[in-house]
Amino acid sequence: MSNAPTSISDLIDKWKTIAEFSAIVGCGYEAARKMYKRQSIAPEHWASVVSVSKAKGIDGVTFEWLAQQRALKPEAVE
């Protein structure tokens, strides 16, 4: 059984809290919360997300997967 995430929120949910995810990835809590809500991780965090996901044993989190997730998200209205 694969533990590959099906969405950005599913990926972030693999940590106990958004705060834990943000601390491990190296971004602020508010940035991580917005990533969760928008279903998109800012490209400047991709290398860290790929690295920590691999270390945590989360399958399928690659630069390509992150790019696909970003392309799938609906346009956010600011």
N, C-alpha and C positions, 0 to 999 in steps of 0.2 A: 504494500500500500504506500503510495507516494504521499509525502507531506508538502508537496508543491502548492504554493498559494494560488488561489483563483482570481485574486484581485489585490489591490494595494491595501485595502482595509483588512483583508484576510492575512496578508503578510504582516502588517503591524500587529494584528491580534495574536501573532505567534509569541509576542512578548507579553508579560503580565500586565503591563500598563503602557500607555502612550509615553509617559514620562521615562520609563525604562528604555523603550525604543529610542527616544530622542537622545538620552544620555549615551547609549551605546553607539549610535550612528554619528553623534557629534553635532546635532542641530538643537535648536531651542525647542522647548515644549510646544509653543504656539505654532512654530513651523511644522512640527510633526502632526499636530492636531489638524492643521489645514491640509497636509498631505493626505491624512486619513479621510477627511471630509470630501476633498476634491478628487480622490482616487488617482492621485498623480504625485510622484516624487520628483522634486526639482533635480535637474541633471547634475548640479554640483555635488549632490549627495550620493549619486549612483555608485561610485567606486566604494565608498564606505558601506552602503547597503549591500552590495554584492559580497564584499569581504565578510561582514558580520553575519550575513545569512549563511554563507558557506561554513563559517566557524560554528554556527548554531546547528548545522546539519539540515538546513532548509533547502530542499531541492528546487531547481528550476529558476532561481533568481539570478539572471544574467543581465548584461547591458541590453541585449536584444529583448528580453522579457520586459524590462522596465520601459524601453522605447515603445513596445507594443501597448503596454498599459497606458502610457501617456497619449498615444495616438487614439486609443479607444475612448478616452474620457470626453464627456460633453464639454463644450466651451463654457467656462465659468464666467459669470457676470459679476464684475467687481463693483 
